[in-house]
């Protein structure tokens, strides 16, 4: 949820007040959008049979019968429909450029729906759909407080695209290597898991170069954001977070013993560092600290509550 929140709030707050009723309403809307859109992803993965065949997701409520399929359909689809309509009204109320903001909202909904409804599992280019979807959400946030797109906004959107591209097309496929999904492009680059003497060994093949290329370019854009909006606080956090991101990039790409729990924790830290860079570079230190603290407490707290561990268990 903090990732969804920050993807929209950071560009919005570059030209909008932090302590404001509109900001609060937007934040609450984003929380609901995250819950319903990710709920939609889980629902459709179950309906299409993918989660039913994935043993790592046997504890999911739909798989266990804790939630009835009819109830899930009604809650998720009615909820998404109403949230989309509400988001359109919210856009018309607060955006100085409603046409561009509504257009971005449509891109967000269209590509997100397509990804959840099958592209994530069946298309080798499904990761592009969710990358465009997430970038459109950032563009929506930008045009909720800006009239036009300047160089800062364009670089931020490029940063978002590469952040999600790595998260889905490298980290996401890395944790699903054993499932053998048709859409997994890492296997086409030679990535595989070998079983040697009861140990699972990750071999990256050409996929490790793919991961390094995306993440390094991603961080270069992060430094470009600081160049356009320099500050001491931004520089310090940028150096620290970039260094940690590169350390965990090495961990995620090198040949190693493959332990799913450790992989998920490494992916989580990589994701947090990358998502937090624009937060500290583009916003004031106080705003960044408040949002970062909420995000960290939520991320580790909710995972501990739901899964019993401090990282996602899937």
Buried (B, 14 or more C-beta within 10 A) or exposed (E): BBBBBBBBBBBBBBEBEBEEEBBEBBBEBBBBBBBBBBBBBBBBBBBBEBBBEBEBBEEBEBBEEEBEEEEBEEBBBEBBEEBBEBBBEBBEEBBEBBEBBBBBBBBBBBBBBBBBBBBBBEBBEBBBBBBBBBBBBBBBBBBBBBEEBEEBBEBBBBBBBBBBBBBBBBBBBBBBBBBEBEBBBBBEBEBBEEEEEEEBBBBBBEBBEBBBEBBBBBBBBBBBBBEEEEBEBBBEBBEBBBEBBBBBBEBBBEEBEBEBEEBBBBBBBBBBBBBBBBBBBBBEBEBBBEBBEBBEEBBBEBBEEEBEEBBBBB
